[in-house]
Structure formats: structure tokens, C-alpha cells
Amino acid sequence: MKSVEQIIIPKWIAPVDQADSIHHDFGIAVDAGRVVAVDSASELLSRYRADSTVRLDDHAIIPGLVNAHTHAPMTLFRGLADDLPMQIWLNDHIWPAESRWVDQAFIEAGSDLACAEMIRGGTTCFNDMYFFPDMVARRAEACGIRACVGMIVIEFPTVWAKDADEYISKGLELRESLGDSSLVTACFAPHAPYTVSNSTLSRIAGLSHDLDCRVHIHLHETVEEVERSVSEFGIRPIERLRRLGLMNERMMAVHMTQLHHHEIGLLHECRANVLHCPESNLKLSSGVCPAAELVRQGVNVALGTDGAASNNDLDMIGEMRTASLFAKIASGSAEALDAYTTLRSATLNGARALGLEQDIGSIETGKMADLVAIDLSSPATQPCYNPVSQIVYSASRDQVSDVWVAGRRLLENGRLVTIDENRAVSVAQKWCNKIASHGR
């Protein structure tokens, strides 16, 4: 018998494969952080001797959820400026608050709170865009969660950098420093077409090509953004980015609520990735991303929560339900974004957008053991005819019991292993008191 570190035996496994499989009474053998085998429980137990065997008789195991777009430290602004239009929310509330409060201590506290929330909800990897990405990277490493941190670029000065040259320079230094990390990578993160100039975007396009580095940008988020681009440049933002050399397989375009039919064709042709954030779009009344049509035309659609300041949570299980239901009403088809397709958008599609699909996003031999166990014995998820349907349409993140990243258990029977949850909450409460006492 071969020795392995762990054998995990749940009631069901949804590996997110091409066949939309759901395995019953199967198990997963894990060693050195990777999946060694996925097979019937009896076969695994006859072939492998495990240091530990975890039995989860009422649970489904899925690949770790990939939050494809968020601003993790903004958990500390959760609920700060609710029920406002996008531009008023951003210009009159969020940007002033960031100018006043964001520093390294803010980023550390917000990142810890976000990592605790995400791990509790089954997220094992997040794609971030915020200031002090070096601190976000450091906290992700400490918490044991995967992250792609954005090399933020914006034309105006902030606490992180004074101009585009410094943003790019500091970002490239960070990327270089992450070379040996097994958990954290970096991508370019120009904020949006209306905050980054042509010359800077063109420079990022060249660097992205030369370094084979992803580009993460808010794009076609609102009517106002598109109208402003037409007024200033005579073309819509997506066409502007195409002419600047950014529309390709490395593009991760966030929101995409304002799309013409031919633009969906362009996205497919250039193999760009769309990062769909339905709850944030709904809350800010930004518009409707045609997710079902994008999927139908072969565009890679990944799912993200956006930041907690505009969502107001980092709950990928809840996001899946919203994404699927919203796609059905928006497309006029009850078949749109079925449960398994939606699960794929929250796992493998996110990994593909980040260029990590060879290692994460599905449960396959040789991939990293990034796994989530969800207890389906709750009255809300019984009876269970189809565990994937129950996860997408009925389950809550509170039913996530266990989380592994590279075979390391970050959540065990509902208890965070790598994060002092009481401390994270206490520090966040202190920030809340300080911000509230100064009139925000």
C-alpha cells in the first residue's frame, strides 16, 4: 500500500469536470498538497495508507471557490455608504474615506477580516485590486489562502503612489518579490478606463505581453462610463482597449454590464475573461451583465463578489445563487446558468481567468488539494436529490464546515485554524469606532 497524508471521504464529490459529474461514496487521496487520486472510497482505502482519514458522511466536497474580483481591505468600509448611485457612492463617499483612512494598518486589518470571512465561506483563492498590495499579499500568505494581488494603477496620487510611473514601478517590484510564493501571484490592475490614460494603458499592454501577466480592470460597468468614453475618445471603452492592445486572453474585464452584441463576439474572438459581480451590480444599479449569452457564445465567465463596501459581503455561495437566478430572468430562460455551470463559474472559470487552471479550480489527480466541504444535512438542504443544485440554490455559507488549501486545513469543523477570528473582529470594531467618531 502506498502512504499518503490524507484520505477525505464525503458523501458526494462534485469535481467540476467536463461531464458535470457528481460522485457518490467516493474519496480523495491527498499527499504533498496535491490530489493523488479520486476514486471509490473502498478502492482508495485498499490502495492507500493514510496518516489521517476524514469522514464527512453528510457533506459534499467541491473545489475551492475562486472569488475572481474583490477589494479585500474594503471590508472596513462595509455599510459605510449604502443605497447610493455608483458615481455618488464612489466620488462623494468611498474615495474621500480612502484618502482619509487607508494606510498599512487599515490594509492589514481589512485583509485579515476579509480572509476570515472568505475562508469561512469556502473561498480558497481571491483576485484583489487595492492599495498596498504588498500588505494584502503578506496577510494572504499568513492566512494560508491563495491570492492574485493587483498591481494597482491610477493616474492621480494616493497613499500608495504619486503617479503612474510609481504605481507601475512599485507593482513590478512586488511581482518580483512574489517569485517564490506558492500562494500569491500578481497581475496588472489599472483601475478603469476613466482613471487611466491611453499612454499608461498602452504601457501596461506592452508589459502584460512581455511578462505574460494578466490585466484586471473595471470595464463597461455603467452607462456613464461608456458615455464618457464616447464623448472623450469617440469610441466605447472596450474598443479603446482593443486599439491599445489589451483585449486578449490576459484580459480580466470586471462587470461588463453595458455590452452590444458585436462586443460579445469580440470577447469570444480575443478570448478575454469576464468577471461577473451580480450582487454589486444590483446594489449599485449599475446594469445587467449578459452572463448567459456570454457563456452561450463561449466566453469564459468567472464569478466575483466585488468589495464588501458595495456588496456587502464576500459570500461566493450567495453570489452563485444570485448569478444563476438573475441570469434566468435577464435572459428569459429558466435553463440559463444551470447549477453546475454556475458552480463552474465560481471555481474552474475563475482559475482559468487567473491562468491557474492547471493547478486549481477542479478536483483532479495532480491538481492542488484546494477543497471545500459543505454540510447538506441542514433542514434547508434536505431532502437532497442533487447536491450541486442544493449548494447553488439552497445552501448558505454557514454550512461550510471544512476548507483545505494545498492540503492544509484552514477551517476545521467550522473553526478557523490560521486566523485569530476574535482578534480580527475586535480590530475591525476599533476601526469602525474611529471612522464613525470622525464623521466618516
Order of alpha helices (4+ residues) and beta strands (2+ residues): beta-beta-beta-beta-alpha-beta-beta-alpha-alpha-beta-alpha-beta-alpha-beta-alpha-beta-alpha-alpha-beta-alpha-beta-alpha-alpha-beta-alpha-alpha-alpha-beta-alpha-beta-beta-beta-alpha
